Amino acid sequence: MSLASELGPLDALGRAPLYQRLQLALRGAIERQLLKPEDALPPERDLASDFDVSRITVRKALDGLVADGLLTRRHGAGTFVAGRVEKQFSKLTSFSEDMASRGRVPRSEWLSKVESLVSPDESLTLGLSPGSRVFRFSRIRFADQMPMAIEESTVPSFALGSADEVEASLYEALDIRGHRPARALQRLRAVLFDAEQARLLRIEQGAPGLLIERRGYLEDGRAVEMTRSWYRGDAYDFVAELNAQA
């Protein structure tokens, strides 16, 4: 069965330009897992024939999905559904938002949710007085069924009512309370996973990874988040746009 017969006619997707309708159909196929990570798309000429559109239309649709990080082109091999995830380092978004925007299904496996007294390191980073209370969250982050990262976050008690308010997304819970970070400082460095981290991520001990340390701030300058995330090096790419000074 061809991809076009599975997705149905493009006419059913409204009156947008053809390339946008084809793009929408392919995006839906990725979201519904009809096209899975690392799946190869049919050649452009076959897609054009199946959907009864021009190759220019197909190319324009694919270009948009490549730009969004949903597809990747491999020289001499074709176009594939992205298996690696590209994280825009310049955008302050949550893991859940990143995955959903790329057609991946995010979920978490909780390791712990606790309320406790601030540690000396947290006190210094978050600007809290000794004896202040904080919420700590530790979990494994998944994209579809693949474990992608181990995430540990600490949030001052003023930002949330209880640890149980955080379900799928920490930023969503903070947003509801009016305490979502407006800006953040991030530091990235290479690491090797220890035995316990490797077990949680289902990879080999000593495999390379990326550690992201982030401090999130409110508009008024108060620190509201301290997060350390260990990302699999074989599944994540971090991308930043750089501009020359005028």
DORO-153685 format. One record per residue (C-alpha): residue number from 1; chain; z, x, y; residue in three letters. Coordinates in steps of 0.05 Angstrom, whole numbers, plus 5000, padded with zeros to 4 digits. Each point is the difference from the previous one (the first is absolute). Layout:
N
<resi = NUM&chain = A&c3 = Z&c1 = X&c2 = Y&resn = ALA>
...
//
This chain:
246
<resi = 1&chain = A&c3 = 5000&c1 = 5000&c2 = 5000&resn = MET>
<resi = 2&chain = A&c3 = 4981&c1 = 5027&c2 = 5069&resn = SER>
<resi = 3&chain = A&c3 = 5050&c1 = 5009&c2 = 5056&resn = LEU>
<resi = 4&chain = A&c3 = 4962&c1 = 4948&c2 = 5041&resn = ALA>
<resi = 5&chain = A&c3 = 5007&c1 = 4947&c2 = 4947&resn = SER>
<resi = 6&chain = A&c3 = 5075&c1 = 5013&c2 = 4996&resn = GLU>
<resi = 7&chain = A&c3 = 5010&c1 = 4996&c2 = 5075&resn = LEU>
<resi = 8&chain = A&c3 = 4954&c1 = 4941&c2 = 5014&resn = GLY>
<resi = 9&chain = A&c3 = 4950&c1 = 4989&c2 = 5056&resn = PRO>
<resi = 10&chain = A&c3 = 5010&c1 = 5033&c2 = 5067&resn = LEU>
<resi = 11&chain = A&c3 = 4981&c1 = 4934&c2 = 5034&resn = ASP>
<resi = 12&chain = A&c3 = 5068&c1 = 4973&c2 = 4980&resn = ALA>
<resi = 13&chain = A&c3 = 5035&c1 = 5051&c2 = 5045&resn = LEU>
<resi = 14&chain = A&c3 = 4980&c1 = 4970&c2 = 5066&resn = GLY>
<resi = 15&chain = A&c3 = 4949&c1 = 5018&c2 = 5053&resn = ARG>
<resi = 16&chain = A&c3 = 5020&c1 = 5071&c2 = 5016&resn = ALA>
<resi = 17&chain = A&c3 = 4946&c1 = 5054&c2 = 4996&resn = PRO>
<resi = 18&chain = A&c3 = 4978&c1 = 5014&c2 = 4928&resn = LEU>
<resi = 19&chain = A&c3 = 5032&c1 = 5069&c2 = 4998&resn = TYR>
<resi = 20&chain = A&c3 = 5067&c1 = 4970&c2 = 5020&resn = GLN>
<resi = 21&chain = A&c3 = 4996&c1 = 4946&c2 = 4947&resn = ARG>
<resi = 22&chain = A&c3 = 4983&c1 = 5053&c2 = 4947&resn = LEU>
<resi = 23&chain = A&c3 = 5057&c1 = 5043&c2 = 5025&resn = GLN>
<resi = 24&chain = A&c3 = 5047&c1 = 4940&c2 = 4995&resn = LEU>
<resi = 25&chain = A&c3 = 4977&c1 = 4985&c2 = 4929&resn = ALA>
<resi = 26&chain = A&c3 = 5010&c1 = 5072&c2 = 4978&resn = LEU>
<resi = 27&chain = A&c3 = 5068&c1 = 5004&c2 = 5034&resn = ARG>
<resi = 28&chain = A&c3 = 5021&c1 = 4937&c2 = 4963&resn = GLY>
<resi = 29&chain = A&c3 = 4977&c1 = 5031&c2 = 4934&resn = ALA>
<resi = 30&chain = A&c3 = 5044&c1 = 5060&c2 = 5013&resn = ILE>
<resi = 31&chain = A&c3 = 5060&c1 = 4957&c2 = 5019&resn = GLU>
<resi = 32&chain = A&c3 = 4992&c1 = 4957&c2 = 4938&resn = ARG>
<resi = 33&chain = A&c3 = 4992&c1 = 5062&c2 = 4956&resn = GLN>
<resi = 34&chain = A&c3 = 4930&c1 = 4981&c2 = 4978&resn = LEU>
<resi = 35&chain = A&c3 = 4985&c1 = 5070&c2 = 5026&resn = LEU>
<resi = 36&chain = A&c3 = 5057&c1 = 5047&c2 = 4982&resn = LYS>
<resi = 37&chain = A&c3 = 5018&c1 = 5069&c2 = 5028&resn = PRO>
<resi = 38&chain = A&c3 = 4949&c1 = 5053&c2 = 4978&resn = GLU>
<resi = 39&chain = A&c3 = 4949&c1 = 4947&c2 = 4978&resn = ASP>
<resi = 40&chain = A&c3 = 4929&c1 = 5019&c2 = 5018&resn = ALA>
<resi = 41&chain = A&c3 = 4959&c1 = 4951&c2 = 5040&resn = LEU>
<resi = 42&chain = A&c3 = 4929&c1 = 4985&c2 = 4978&resn = PRO>
<resi = 43&chain = A&c3 = 4946&c1 = 5040&c2 = 5037&resn = PRO>
<resi = 44&chain = A&c3 = 4981&c1 = 4974&c2 = 5069&resn = GLU>
<resi = 45&chain = A&c3 = 4932&c1 = 4978&c2 = 4975&resn = ARG>
<resi = 46&chain = A&c3 = 5032&c1 = 4958&c2 = 4945&resn = ASP>
<resi = 47&chain = A&c3 = 5049&c1 = 4968&c2 = 5048&resn = LEU>
<resi = 48&chain = A&c3 = 4944&c1 = 4984&c2 = 5047&resn = ALA>
<resi = 49&chain = A&c3 = 4961&c1 = 4967&c2 = 4944&resn = SER>
<resi = 50&chain = A&c3 = 5059&c1 = 4962&c2 = 4971&resn = ASP>
<resi = 51&chain = A&c3 = 5022&c1 = 4972&c2 = 5067&resn = PHE>
<resi = 52&chain = A&c3 = 4929&c1 = 4990&c2 = 5026&resn = ASP>
<resi = 53&chain = A&c3 = 5012&c1 = 5042&c2 = 5063&resn = VAL>
<resi = 54&chain = A&c3 = 4969&c1 = 5063&c2 = 5027&resn = SER>
<resi = 55&chain = A&c3 = 5026&c1 = 5070&c2 = 4984&resn = ARG>
<resi = 56&chain = A&c3 = 5016&c1 = 5008&c2 = 5074&resn = ILE>
<resi = 57&chain = A&c3 = 5046&c1 = 4940&c2 = 4994&resn = THR>
<resi = 58&chain = A&c3 = 5033&c1 = 5030&c2 = 4939&resn = VAL>
<resi = 59&chain = A&c3 = 5008&c1 = 5068&c2 = 5033&resn = ARG>
<resi = 60&chain = A&c3 = 5032&c1 = 4969&c2 = 5062&resn = LYS>
<resi = 61&chain = A&c3 = 5049&c1 = 4960&c2 = 4958&resn = ALA>
<resi = 62&chain = A&c3 = 5020&c1 = 5060&c2 = 4959&resn = LEU>
<resi = 63&chain = A&c3 = 5007&c1 = 5043&c2 = 5062&resn = ASP>
<resi = 64&chain = A&c3 = 5053&c1 = 4953&c2 = 5027&resn = GLY>
<resi = 65&chain = A&c3 = 5040&c1 = 5001&c2 = 4935&resn = LEU>
<resi = 66&chain = A&c3 = 4995&c1 = 5076&c2 = 4997&resn = VAL>
<resi = 67&chain = A&c3 = 5027&c1 = 5003&c2 = 5071&resn = ALA>
<resi = 68&chain = A&c3 = 5058&c1 = 4955&c2 = 4981&resn = ASP>
<resi = 69&chain = A&c3 = 5018&c1 = 5045&c2 = 4941&resn = GLY>
<resi = 70&chain = A&c3 = 4983&c1 = 4948&c2 = 4946&resn = LEU>
<resi = 71&chain = A&c3 = 4939&c1 = 5038&c2 = 4974&resn = LEU>
<resi = 72&chain = A&c3 = 4982&c1 = 5073&c2 = 4994&resn = THR>
<resi = 73&chain = A&c3 = 4932&c1 = 5034&c2 = 4994&resn = ARG>
<resi = 74&chain = A&c3 = 4991&c1 = 5059&c2 = 4953&resn = ARG>
<resi = 75&chain = A&c3 = 4939&c1 = 5043&c2 = 5011&resn = HIS>
<resi = 76&chain = A&c3 = 4952&c1 = 4992&c2 = 4941&resn = GLY>
<resi = 77&chain = A&c3 = 5046&c1 = 4951&c2 = 4965&resn = ALA>
<resi = 78&chain = A&c3 = 5000&c1 = 4935&c2 = 5040&resn = GLY>
<resi = 79&chain = A&c3 = 5050&c1 = 4954&c2 = 5033&resn = THR>
<resi = 80&chain = A&c3 = 5068&c1 = 4987&c2 = 4969&resn = PHE>
<resi = 81&chain = A&c3 = 5061&c1 = 4956&c2 = 5013&resn = VAL>
<resi = 82&chain = A&c3 = 5051&c1 = 5047&c2 = 5032&resn = ALA>
<resi = 83&chain = A&c3 = 5052&c1 = 5026&c2 = 4952&resn = GLY>
<resi = 84&chain = A&c3 = 5035&c1 = 5044&c2 = 5051&resn = ARG>
<resi = 85&chain = A&c3 = 5032&c1 = 4969&c2 = 5060&resn = VAL>
<resi = 86&chain = A&c3 = 4986&c1 = 5024&c2 = 5071&resn = GLU>
<resi = 87&chain = A&c3 = 5060&c1 = 4993&c2 = 5046&resn = LYS>
<resi = 88&chain = A&c3 = 4985&c1 = 5003&c2 = 5074&resn = GLN>
<resi = 89&chain = A&c3 = 5054&c1 = 5047&c2 = 5025&resn = PHE>
<resi = 90&chain = A&c3 = 4990&c1 = 4976&c2 = 5072&resn = SER>
<resi = 91&chain = A&c3 = 5017&c1 = 4926&c2 = 4984&resn = LYS>
<resi = 92&chain = A&c3 = 5071&c1 = 4974&c2 = 4993&resn = LEU>
<resi = 93&chain = A&c3 = 4992&c1 = 4953&c2 = 4941&resn = THR>
<resi = 94&chain = A&c3 = 5040&c1 = 4984&c2 = 4939&resn = SER>
<resi = 95&chain = A&c3 = 4981&c1 = 5018&c2 = 4929&resn = PHE>
<resi = 96&chain = A&c3 = 4990&c1 = 4925&c2 = 4984&resn = SER>
<resi = 97&chain = A&c3 = 4953&c1 = 4992&c2 = 5060&resn = GLU>
<resi = 98&chain = A&c3 = 4960&c1 = 5063&c2 = 4981&resn = ASP>
<resi = 99&chain = A&c3 = 4990&c1 = 4976&c2 = 4928&resn = MET>
<resi = 100&chain = A&c3 = 4983&c1 = 4928&c2 = 5019&resn = ALA>
<resi = 101&chain = A&c3 = 4948&c1 = 5023&c2 = 5051&resn = SER>
<resi = 102&chain = A&c3 = 4965&c1 = 5040&c2 = 4945&resn = ARG>
<resi = 103&chain = A&c3 = 4998&c1 = 4943&c2 = 4949&resn = GLY>
<resi = 104&chain = A&c3 = 5057&c1 = 5029&c2 = 4959&resn = ARG>
<resi = 105&chain = A&c3 = 5060&c1 = 4960&c2 = 4977&resn = VAL>
<resi = 106&chain = A&c3 = 5065&c1 = 5032&c2 = 5025&resn = PRO>
<resi = 107&chain = A&c3 = 5066&c1 = 4991&c2 = 4964&resn = ARG>
<resi = 108&chain = A&c3 = 5067&c1 = 5036&c2 = 4996&resn = SER>
<resi = 109&chain = A&c3 = 5047&c1 = 5018&c2 = 4944&resn = GLU>
<resi = 110&chain = A&c3 = 5069&c1 = 5004&c2 = 5031&resn = TRP>
<resi = 111&chain = A&c3 = 5045&c1 = 5058&c2 = 4981&resn = LEU>
<resi = 112&chain = A&c3 = 5056&c1 = 4981&c2 = 5048&resn = SER>
<resi = 113&chain = A&c3 = 5019&c1 = 4958&c2 = 5061&resn = LYS>
<resi = 114&chain = A&c3 = 5068&c1 = 5017&c2 = 5029&resn = VAL>
<resi = 115&chain = A&c3 = 5042&c1 = 4995&c2 = 5064&resn = GLU>
<resi = 116&chain = A&c3 = 5042&c1 = 5062&c2 = 5013&resn = SER>
<resi = 117&chain = A&c3 = 5029&c1 = 5047&c2 = 5052&resn = LEU>
<resi = 118&chain = A&c3 = 4951&c1 = 5045&c2 = 5036&resn = VAL>
<resi = 119&chain = A&c3 = 4994&c1 = 5071&c2 = 4973&resn = SER>
<resi = 120&chain = A&c3 = 5003&c1 = 5060&c2 = 5047&resn = PRO>
<resi = 121&chain = A&c3 = 4924&c1 = 5011&c2 = 4993&resn = ASP>
<resi = 122&chain = A&c3 = 4985&c1 = 4926&c2 = 5014&resn = GLU>
<resi = 123&chain = A&c3 = 5049&c1 = 5000&c2 = 5058&resn = SER>
<resi = 124&chain = A&c3 = 4962&c1 = 5058&c2 = 5033&resn = LEU>
<resi = 125&chain = A&c3 = 4931&c1 = 4971&c2 = 4986&resn = THR>
<resi = 126&chain = A&c3 = 5015&c1 = 4928&c2 = 5020&resn = LEU>
<resi = 127&chain = A&c3 = 5047&c1 = 5017&c2 = 5058&resn = GLY>
<resi = 128&chain = A&c3 = 5058&c1 = 4961&c2 = 4969&resn = LEU>
<resi = 129&chain = A&c3 = 5074&c1 = 5013&c2 = 5007&resn = SER>
<resi = 130&chain = A&c3 = 5040&c1 = 5023&c2 = 4939&resn = PRO>
<resi = 131&chain = A&c3 = 5026&c1 = 4940&c2 = 4963&resn = GLY>
<resi = 132&chain = A&c3 = 4940&c1 = 4956&c2 = 5018&resn = SER>
<resi = 133&chain = A&c3 = 4972&c1 = 4957&c2 = 4944&resn = ARG>
<resi = 134&chain = A&c3 = 4928&c1 = 5005&c2 = 4975&resn = VAL>
<resi = 135&chain = A&c3 = 4956&c1 = 4968&c2 = 4948&resn = PHE>
<resi = 136&chain = A&c3 = 4966&c1 = 5045&c2 = 4949&resn = ARG>
<resi = 137&chain = A&c3 = 4939&c1 = 4981&c2 = 4959&resn = PHE>
<resi = 138&chain = A&c3 = 4969&c1 = 5039&c2 = 4943&resn = SER>
<resi = 139&chain = A&c3 = 4939&c1 = 4976&c2 = 4961&resn = ARG>
<resi = 140&chain = A&c3 = 4935&c1 = 5018&c2 = 4965&resn = ILE>
<resi = 141&chain = A&c3 = 4938&c1 = 4975&c2 = 5037&resn = ARG>
<resi = 142&chain = A&c3 = 4941&c1 = 4975&c2 = 4958&resn = PHE>
<resi = 143&chain = A&c3 = 4928&c1 = 4986&c2 = 5017&resn = ALA>
<resi = 144&chain = A&c3 = 4974&c1 = 4951&c2 = 4947&resn = ASP>
<resi = 145&chain = A&c3 = 5034&c1 = 5029&c2 = 4939&resn = GLN>
<resi = 146&chain = A&c3 = 5001&c1 = 5073&c2 = 5021&resn = MET>
<resi = 147&chain = A&c3 = 5065&c1 = 5031&c2 = 5025&resn = PRO>
<resi = 148&chain = A&c3 = 4980&c1 = 5034&c2 = 5065&resn = MET>
<resi = 149&chain = A&c3 = 5064&c1 = 5023&c2 = 5035&resn = ALA>
<resi = 150&chain = A&c3 = 5075&c1 = 5004&c2 = 4999&resn = ILE>
<resi = 151&chain = A&c3 = 5029&c1 = 4975&c2 = 5065&resn = GLU>
<resi = 152&chain = A&c3 = 5071&c1 = 5008&c2 = 5028&resn = GLU>
<resi = 153&chain = A&c3 = 5017&c1 = 4966&c2 = 5066&resn = SER>
<resi = 154&chain = A&c3 = 5063&c1 = 4994&c2 = 5042&resn = THR>
<resi = 155&chain = A&c3 = 5007&c1 = 4947&c2 = 5054&resn = VAL>
<resi = 156&chain = A&c3 = 5058&c1 = 4990&c2 = 5049&resn = PRO>
<resi = 157&chain = A&c3 = 5041&c1 = 4938&c2 = 4986&resn = SER>
<resi = 158&chain = A&c3 = 4981&c1 = 4969&c2 = 5068&resn = PHE>
<resi = 159&chain = A&c3 = 4928&c1 = 4993&c2 = 4977&resn = ALA>
<resi = 160&chain = A&c3 = 5011&c1 = 4954&c2 = 4940&resn = LEU>
<resi = 161&chain = A&c3 = 5050&c1 = 4947&c2 = 4979&resn = GLY>
<resi = 162&chain = A&c3 = 5004&c1 = 5025&c2 = 4928&resn = SER>
<resi = 163&chain = A&c3 = 4964&c1 = 5045&c2 = 4952&resn = ALA>
<resi = 164&chain = A&c3 = 4974&c1 = 4939&c2 = 4962&resn = ASP>
<resi = 165&chain = A&c3 = 4957&c1 = 4981&c2 = 5060&resn = GLU>
<resi = 166&chain = A&c3 = 4951&c1 = 5054&c2 = 4978&resn = VAL>
<resi = 167&chain = A&c3 = 4955&c1 = 4974&c2 = 4945&resn = GLU>
<resi = 168&chain = A&c3 = 4928&c1 = 5025&c2 = 4997&resn = ALA>
<resi = 169&chain = A&c3 = 4996&c1 = 5034&c2 = 5068&resn = SER>
<resi = 170&chain = A&c3 = 5053&c1 = 5035&c2 = 5042&resn = LEU>
<resi = 171&chain = A&c3 = 4958&c1 = 4994&c2 = 5062&resn = TYR>
<resi = 172&chain = A&c3 = 4991&c1 = 4925&c2 = 4989&resn = GLU>
<resi = 173&chain = A&c3 = 5076&c1 = 4991&c2 = 4996&resn = ALA>
<resi = 174&chain = A&c3 = 5010&c1 = 5042&c2 = 5062&resn = LEU>
<resi = 175&chain = A&c3 = 4946&c1 = 4961&c2 = 5036&resn = ASP>
<resi = 176&chain = A&c3 = 5035&c1 = 4934&c2 = 4986&resn = ILE>
<resi = 177&chain = A&c3 = 5063&c1 = 5029&c2 = 5032&resn = ARG>
<resi = 178&chain = A&c3 = 4960&c1 = 5027&c2 = 5060&resn = GLY>
<resi = 179&chain = A&c3 = 5014&c1 = 5071&c2 = 4979&resn = HIS>
<resi = 180&chain = A&c3 = 4933&c1 = 5025&c2 = 4975&resn = ARG>
<resi = 181&chain = A&c3 = 4987&c1 = 5073&c2 = 5022&resn = PRO>
<resi = 182&chain = A&c3 = 4954&c1 = 5006&c2 = 5060&resn = ALA>
<resi = 183&chain = A&c3 = 4987&c1 = 5074&c2 = 4990&resn = ARG>
<resi = 184&chain = A&c3 = 5018&c1 = 5054&c2 = 4949&resn = ALA>
<resi = 185&chain = A&c3 = 5002&c1 = 5074&c2 = 4988&resn = LEU>
<resi = 186&chain = A&c3 = 4973&c1 = 5024&c2 = 4933&resn = GLN>
<resi = 187&chain = A&c3 = 5001&c1 = 5066&c2 = 4964&resn = ARG>
<resi = 188&chain = A&c3 = 4959&c1 = 5016&c2 = 4939&resn = LEU>
<resi = 189&chain = A&c3 = 5009&c1 = 5057&c2 = 4951&resn = ARG>
<resi = 190&chain = A&c3 = 4977&c1 = 5018&c2 = 4930&resn = ALA>
<resi = 191&chain = A&c3 = 5051&c1 = 4995&c2 = 4943&resn = VAL>
<resi = 192&chain = A&c3 = 5003&c1 = 5005&c2 = 4924&resn = LEU>
<resi = 193&chain = A&c3 = 5030&c1 = 4941&c2 = 4963&resn = PHE>
<resi = 194&chain = A&c3 = 5064&c1 = 5013&c2 = 4961&resn = ASP>
<resi = 195&chain = A&c3 = 5013&c1 = 4970&c2 = 4931&resn = ALA>
<resi = 196&chain = A&c3 = 5031&c1 = 4935&c2 = 5024&resn = GLU>
<resi = 197&chain = A&c3 = 4947&c1 = 4987&c2 = 5053&resn = GLN>
<resi = 198&chain = A&c3 = 4945&c1 = 5015&c2 = 4950&resn = ALA>
<resi = 199&chain = A&c3 = 5031&c1 = 4951&c2 = 4951&resn = ARG>
<resi = 200&chain = A&c3 = 5002&c1 = 4945&c2 = 5052&resn = LEU>
<resi = 201&chain = A&c3 = 4928&c1 = 5012&c2 = 5021&resn = LEU>
<resi = 202&chain = A&c3 = 4974&c1 = 5010&c2 = 4929&resn = ARG>
<resi = 203&chain = A&c3 = 4972&c1 = 5069&c2 = 5015&resn = ILE>
<resi = 204&chain = A&c3 = 5014&c1 = 5070&c2 = 4975&resn = GLU>
<resi = 205&chain = A&c3 = 5060&c1 = 5039&c2 = 5025&resn = GLN>
<resi = 206&chain = A&c3 = 4977&c1 = 5051&c2 = 5052&resn = GLY>
<resi = 207&chain = A&c3 = 4940&c1 = 4958&c2 = 5022&resn = ALA>
<resi = 208&chain = A&c3 = 4983&c1 = 5007&c2 = 5074&resn = PRO>
<resi = 209&chain = A&c3 = 5020&c1 = 4947&c2 = 5049&resn = GLY>
<resi = 210&chain = A&c3 = 5008&c1 = 4986&c2 = 5074&resn = LEU>
<resi = 211&chain = A&c3 = 5067&c1 = 4987&c2 = 5033&resn = LEU>
<resi = 212&chain = A&c3 = 4998&c1 = 4958&c2 = 5064&resn = ILE>
<resi = 213&chain = A&c3 = 5062&c1 = 4999&c2 = 5043&resn = GLU>
<resi = 214&chain = A&c3 = 4999&c1 = 4945&c2 = 5053&resn = ARG>
<resi = 215&chain = A&c3 = 5046&c1 = 4979&c2 = 5056&resn = ARG>
<resi = 216&chain = A&c3 = 4984&c1 = 4933&c2 = 5031&resn = GLY>
<resi = 217&chain = A&c3 = 5021&c1 = 4979&c2 = 5070&resn = TYR>
<resi = 218&chain = A&c3 = 5006&c1 = 4934&c2 = 5038&resn = LEU>
<resi = 219&chain = A&c3 = 4970&c1 = 4991&c2 = 5069&resn = GLU>
<resi = 220&chain = A&c3 = 5068&c1 = 5015&c2 = 5031&resn = ASP>
<resi = 221&chain = A&c3 = 5002&c1 = 5068&c2 = 4966&resn = GLY>
<resi = 222&chain = A&c3 = 5051&c1 = 4984&c2 = 4946&resn = ARG>
<resi = 223&chain = A&c3 = 4986&c1 = 5028&c2 = 4931&resn = ALA>
<resi = 224&chain = A&c3 = 4992&c1 = 4943&c2 = 4950&resn = VAL>
<resi = 225&chain = A&c3 = 4972&c1 = 5033&c2 = 4938&resn = GLU>
<resi = 226&chain = A&c3 = 5007&c1 = 5064&c2 = 4961&resn = MET>
<resi = 227&chain = A&c3 = 4952&c1 = 5003&c2 = 4941&resn = THR>
<resi = 228&chain = A&c3 = 4981&c1 = 5053&c2 = 4950&resn = ARG>
<resi = 229&chain = A&c3 = 4941&c1 = 4986&c2 = 4955&resn = SER>
<resi = 230&chain = A&c3 = 4974&c1 = 5042&c2 = 4943&resn = TRP>
<resi = 231&chain = A&c3 = 4926&c1 = 4984&c2 = 4988&resn = TYR>
<resi = 232&chain = A&c3 = 4959&c1 = 5019&c2 = 4940&resn = ARG>
<resi = 233&chain = A&c3 = 4952&c1 = 5056&c2 = 5019&resn = GLY>
<resi = 234&chain = A&c3 = 4947&c1 = 4974&c2 = 4951&resn = ASP>
<resi = 235&chain = A&c3 = 4996&c1 = 4931&c2 = 5031&resn = ALA>
<resi = 236&chain = A&c3 = 5011&c1 = 5006&c2 = 5075&resn = TYR>
<resi = 237&chain = A&c3 = 4961&c1 = 5031&c2 = 5058&resn = ASP>
<resi = 238&chain = A&c3 = 5029&c1 = 5002&c2 = 5070&resn = PHE>
<resi = 239&chain = A&c3 = 4950&c1 = 4994&c2 = 5057&resn = VAL>
<resi = 240&chain = A&c3 = 5011&c1 = 5011&c2 = 5075&resn = ALA>
<resi = 241&chain = A&c3 = 4951&c1 = 4992&c2 = 5057&resn = GLU>
<resi = 242&chain = A&c3 = 5002&c1 = 5058&c2 = 5049&resn = LEU>
<resi = 243&chain = A&c3 = 4973&c1 = 5000&c2 = 5070&resn = ASN>
<resi = 244&chain = A&c3 = 4986&c1 = 5059&c2 = 5045&resn = ALA>
<resi = 245&chain = A&c3 = 5038&c1 = 5001&c2 = 5065&resn = GLN>
<resi = 246&chain = A&c3 = 4959&c1 = 4982&c2 = 5061&resn = ALA>
//
